[in-house]
Amino acid sequence: MKNKKSLLTLIFACFMAIVLAACSDSSDKKTTTDNKDGDTASTESSDQQYPITVQHAFGETIIEEKPERVATIAWANHDIALALGTVPVGFSAANYGVQDESGMLPWTAEALKELGEENPNIYQDTDGLDFEAIADSNPDVILAAYSGITQEEYDTLSQIAPVIAYKETPWVTSWRDQVTLNSAGMGMEKEGQQLIADTEKLIADKANEYSAIKGKKAAFGMFNVTDLSKFYIYTPGDPRGEFLTDLGMEYPESLKALSTDESFYLELSAEHADALADVEIFIAYGDKNTLKALQADPILGKIPAIEKGNVVIVEDNTPLAAAGNPNPLSIKYTIDEYLTLISDVAKNIQ
């Protein structure tokens, strides 16, 4: 989440109010390994056959043997390693939602503590990848499945160690694909499958406890109250949009028709607010003044969900806001808080 030179990455860093797909289907580029067993039961990593080939946006990466030293960059990739019981030899500092000087979100700190790591090596690369620090950590593999790295950055990183990049598009990697790609790069494909299965069960169980949200048409957006002439809606390809459907809600057809595989967000002008007419619930970053500002706007205030106040405001730059862009660790840590907020709004919809 570090290289904010392009408009895409700038919007991602500033508006996500966090750094930060629909489940990838068989038509996407696939992560392939020599072990094709689809069993989700946990197994020892030593059972993995090598070499492993992982396909991604920049070609393919071959892992010749089990990596012992795993480094990660950008957003959330370190949480995948931690969820699989591996402490990275280095990872990028979180640059959104952190409430102290640690550079870590609370679920990351909690996982490190559980694994006995008191002094993690954190790359301070907010203004650009710190290639020297990454090289100094002497990794066997670099995980970047959820990132916006460029071809040039990929080439430089590949001189340090094999790199696991995103499948096709910068910052468009579902939490499932984050697990699939990164676990393959770690030589832990089966463990990754089990992590996905366990996380899906947690999501389903929790969603059943908040039945008021089921079937509601929901969208996750970003509104800048100082300029409401345009706004942003995260697509089903973005983890935030995907997670709403994981929870049993529906992505509105009007927005789905506008979405493409080329970006994690839609930029819409206020004049196209009618595209939001069938949204029943909005989730948006903001503060106590956000909803009032939206309702006061002569155009956006006419959108039914906004007019009725069916807007879930996730306080900006908090851990919950960061978890809006989910991974297995953040889901487990925040799912009850998130579902409570959504459910409180959903109960008001007839």
C-alpha positions in Angstrom: 0.0 0.0 0.0 2.9 2.0 -0.2 3.5 3.4 -3.6 1.0 6.1 -4.1 2.4 7.6 -7.3 -0.4 6.7 -9.5 -4.0 7.9 -9.3 -5.1 4.4 -8.5 -2.9 4.0 -5.6 -3.5 7.5 -4.4 -7.2 6.9 -4.2 -6.6 3.6 -2.5 -4.4 5.1 0.2 -6.4 8.3 0.8 -9.9 7.3 0.4 -10.0 3.8 1.7 -9.7 5.2 4.3 -7.5 2.2 4.5 -5.5 0.9 2.6 -6.8 -0.9 1.9 -13.7 -10.2 -5.5 -16.1 -11.9 -5.7 -14.6 -15.4 -5.1 -12.4 -16.0 -8.1 -13.8 -18.3 -10.6 -12.3 -20.9 -12.9 -11.8 -18.4 -15.7 -9.3 -16.4 -13.7 -5.6 -17.1 -13.8 -5.0 -19.9 -11.4 -2.5 -20.5 -8.7 -1.0 -23.9 -9.5 1.1 -26.3 -7.5 2.3 -29.8 -8.2 -0.1 -31.0 -5.5 -3.6 -31.0 -6.9 -5.3 -32.5 -3.9 -8.4 -30.4 -3.1 -8.9 -31.8 0.4 -9.2 -28.9 2.9 -8.0 -31.0 5.8 -4.9 -29.6 7.4 -1.6 -31.4 6.6 2.0 -30.9 7.3 3.8 -28.5 5.0 6.5 -31.1 4.5 4.0 -33.1 2.4 4.1 -30.4 -0.3 5.8 -31.4 -3.5 8.4 -29.1 -5.1 9.0 -27.2 -7.3 5.8 -25.1 -6.9 4.7 -22.8 -9.8 2.6 -19.8 -8.9 1.1 -17.8 -11.8 0.4 -14.1 -11.4 0.2 -10.8 -13.2 3.9 -10.7 -14.1 4.3 -14.2 -15.2 5.1 -17.1 -12.9 7.2 -17.7 -9.8 8.9 -21.0 -9.1 9.5 -22.0 -5.5 12.2 -24.7 -5.6 12.0 -25.7 -1.9 10.1 -24.9 1.3 10.7 -21.2 2.2 12.0 -20.8 5.7 12.2 -17.1 5.7 9.0 -15.3 4.6 8.9 -11.6 4.0 5.8 -9.6 3.0 5.1 -6.2 1.7 2.1 -3.9 1.2 -1.2 -4.5 3.0 -2.4 -7.6 4.8 0.0 -10.2 3.3 1.8 -10.5 6.7 -1.6 -11.3 8.3 -2.0 -14.3 6.0 1.5 -15.6 7.0 0.6 -15.0 10.7 -2.7 -16.8 10.3 -0.8 -19.8 9.0 1.5 -19.7 12.0 4.5 -18.1 10.4 6.2 -14.9 11.7 7.5 -13.0 8.7 11.2 -12.0 8.8 9.9 -8.5 7.8 6.7 -6.8 6.8 5.4 -3.4 5.8 4.1 -1.1 8.5 0.3 -0.5 8.4 -0.4 3.1 7.4 -4.1 3.3 8.2 -6.2 2.6 11.2 -3.2 2.2 13.6 -3.9 3.8 17.0 -0.3 3.9 18.3 3.3 4.1 17.0 3.7 0.4 16.5 2.9 0.3 12.8 0.6 -2.7 13.5 -3.1 -3.2 13.6 -4.4 -4.9 16.8 -5.0 -8.3 15.2 -1.5 -8.3 13.8 0.0 -7.5 17.3 -2.2 -10.1 18.9 -1.1 -12.8 16.4 2.6 -11.9 16.9 2.2 -12.2 20.7 0.5 -15.6 20.4 3.4 -16.8 18.2 6.0 -15.4 20.7 7.4 -12.6 18.6 8.1 -9.5 20.7 10.3 -7.5 18.3 9.0 -7.9 14.7 11.0 -6.4 11.8 8.8 -3.8 10.2 9.6 -2.1 7.0 9.0 1.7 7.0 8.1 1.9 3.4 5.1 4.2 3.3 6.8 6.5 0.7 8.1 3.6 -1.4 9.4 0.1 -0.9 12.6 0.0 1.2 14.5 -2.5 -1.0 17.5 -2.3 1.2 15.6 -3.3 4.3 13.8 -6.1 2.5 17.1 -7.4 1.2 18.7 -7.1 4.7 15.9 -9.4 6.1 17.3 -12.1 3.8 13.9 -13.7 2.7 13.4 -16.9 0.8 10.2 -15.6 -0.6 8.4 -12.2 -0.7 4.6 -12.2 -0.5 2.8 -9.4 -2.3 -0.5 -11.0 -3.4 -2.4 -8.0 -2.2 -0.4 -5.0 -3.4 0.0 -2.5 -6.2 3.6 -3.2 -7.2 4.7 -2.3 -10.7 6.7 -4.3 -13.1 9.8 -2.4 -12.2 9.3 -3.1 -8.5 8.5 -6.7 -9.2 11.8 -7.0 -11.1 13.8 -5.4 -8.4 12.2 -7.5 -5.6 12.8 -10.6 -7.7 16.6 -10.0 -7.5 16.2 -10.4 -3.7 13.9 -13.5 -3.6 11.0 -15.1 -5.5 7.9 -12.8 -5.4 4.3 -13.8 -5.2 2.3 -11.0 -6.9 -1.4 -10.3 -7.5 -3.3 -12.4 -10.1 -4.2 -9.7 -12.6 -5.0 -6.2 -11.3 -3.3 -4.0 -8.6 -5.2 -4.0 -5.4 -7.9 -6.4 -6.7 -7.3 -9.5 -4.7 -10.1 -11.1 -2.7 -9.2 -12.3 0.8 -9.6 -15.9 -0.5 -7.1 -15.2 -3.3 -4.8 -13.5 -0.8 -4.7 -16.8 1.2 -4.5 -19.0 -1.9 -1.6 -17.1 -3.5 0.4 -16.4 -0.4 0.0 -19.9 1.1 1.1 -21.4 -2.2 4.2 -19.2 -2.1 4.9 -20.4 1.4 4.6 -24.1 0.5 1.4 -24.3 2.6 -1.3 -24.8 0.0 -3.4 -27.3 2.1 -3.0 -25.2 5.2 -4.3 -22.2 3.1 -7.3 -24.2 2.0 -8.1 -25.0 5.6 -7.7 -21.4 6.6 -10.2 -20.4 3.9 -12.7 -23.1 5.0 -12.4 -22.1 8.7 -12.8 -18.4 7.9 -15.9 -19.1 5.7 -17.4 -21.1 8.5 -16.8 -18.2 10.9 -18.4 -15.7 8.5 -21.4 -18.0 7.9 -21.9 -18.7 11.6 -21.7 -15.0 12.6 -24.0 -13.9 9.7 -26.6 -16.3 11.0 -26.5 -14.5 14.3 -27.4 -11.2 12.6 -30.2 -12.4 10.4 -31.6 -8.9 9.7 -28.9 -8.3 7.2 -29.6 -11.3 5.0 -30.6 -10.4 1.4 -30.2 -6.7 1.9 -28.8 -4.9 -1.1 -25.6 -3.2 0.2 -22.7 -1.2 -1.2 -19.5 0.0 0.4 -18.6 3.6 -0.6 -16.4 6.5 0.1 -17.9 10.1 0.1 -15.8 13.2 0.6 -18.2 15.6 2.3 -16.1 18.6 1.2 -16.8 17.7 -2.5 -19.9 15.6 -3.1 -19.8 16.2 -6.9 -18.3 12.7 -7.1 -18.1 9.6 -5.0 -16.6 6.1 -5.0 -18.2 2.7 -4.7 -16.0 -0.4 -4.2 -16.7 -3.1 -6.7 -17.4 -6.8 -6.0 -13.7 -7.4 -7.0 -12.6 -5.4 -4.0 -12.4 -7.3 -0.7 -14.8 -4.8 0.8 -17.5 -5.3 -1.8 -16.9 -9.1 -1.7 -17.2 -9.3 2.0 -20.7 -7.9 2.0 -21.9 -10.8 -0.2 -20.0 -13.2 2.1 -22.1 -11.9 4.9 -25.3 -12.8 3.0 -26.1 -9.4 1.5 -26.5 -8.7 -2.2 -24.4 -6.4 -4.4 -26.9 -4.1 -6.3 -27.4 -5.1 -10.0 -27.2 -1.4 -11.1 -23.7 -1.2 -9.7 -22.7 -4.6 -10.8 -23.5 -3.6 -14.4 -21.0 -0.7 -14.1 -18.2 -2.7 -12.5 -15.2 -3.9 -14.4 -12.3 -6.2 -13.6 -9.8 -3.3 -14.2 -10.4 -1.4 -10.9 -11.4 -2.0 -7.3 -13.7 1.0 -7.3 -16.2 2.9 -9.4 -15.9 6.7 -9.6 -19.4 8.2 -10.2 -20.5 11.8 -10.5 -23.4 13.1 -8.5 -25.4 13.2 -11.7 -25.3 9.5 -11.8 -26.7 9.1 -8.3 -29.7 7.2 -9.8 -27.4 4.2 -10.1 -27.7 4.0 -6.3 -31.5 3.9 -6.3 -31.7 0.2 -5.5 -29.1 0.2 -2.7 -30.8 -0.5 0.6 -27.8 0.0 2.9 -24.6 2.0 2.4 -21.4 1.3 4.4 -19.1 4.3 4.3 -16.1 5.7 6.0 -16.7 8.9 7.9 -17.6 10.5 11.2 -20.6 11.8 13.1 -21.2 14.5 10.5 -21.0 12.4 7.4 -24.6 11.3 7.2 -25.9 14.8 7.9 -23.8 16.1 5.0 -25.0 13.4 2.6 -28.7 14.1 3.5 -28.2 17.8 3.1 -26.8 17.4 -0.4 -29.5 18.3 -3.0 -28.6 15.3 -5.2 -27.2 12.6 -3.0 -29.8 13.4 -0.3 -32.5 12.2 -2.7 -31.0 8.7 -2.8 -33.5 6.5 -0.9 -31.1 4.8 1.4 -29.4 8.1 2.3 -32.7 10.0 2.7 -33.9 7.3 5.1 -30.7 7.3 7.0 -29.8 3.7 6.1 -26.1 4.4 6.2 -23.5 2.6 8.3 -20.7 5.0 9.2 -17.4 3.3 10.0 -15.3 5.8 11.8 -12.4 6.8 9.6 -8.8 5.7 10.4 -9.8 3.2 13.0 -9.0 -0.5 13.2 -12.6 -1.3 12.2 -12.2 0.9 9.1 -9.0 -0.9 8.3 -10.8 -4.2 8.7 -13.4 -3.2 6.2 -10.8 -4.5 3.7 -10.7 -8.0 5.3 -8.4 -10.9 5.8 -8.8 -13.9 8.1 -7.2 -12.2 11.1 -9.1 -8.9 10.8 -12.4 -10.7 10.2 -12.1 -12.8 13.3 -11.1 -9.7 15.4 -13.8 -7.3 14.2 -16.7 -9.3 12.7 -19.1 -8.9 15.7 -18.5 -5.1 15.8 -19.0 -4.8 12.1 -22.1 -6.9 12.0 -23.7 -5.1 14.9 -23.4 -1.8 13.1 -24.9 -3.2 9.9 -27.6 -5.1 11.7 -28.7 -2.0 13.7 -29.4 -0.2 10.3 -30.9 -3.3 8.6 -33.5 -3.7 11.3 -35.0 -0.4 10.3 -35.6 -1.5 6.7 -39.1 -2.9 6.0 
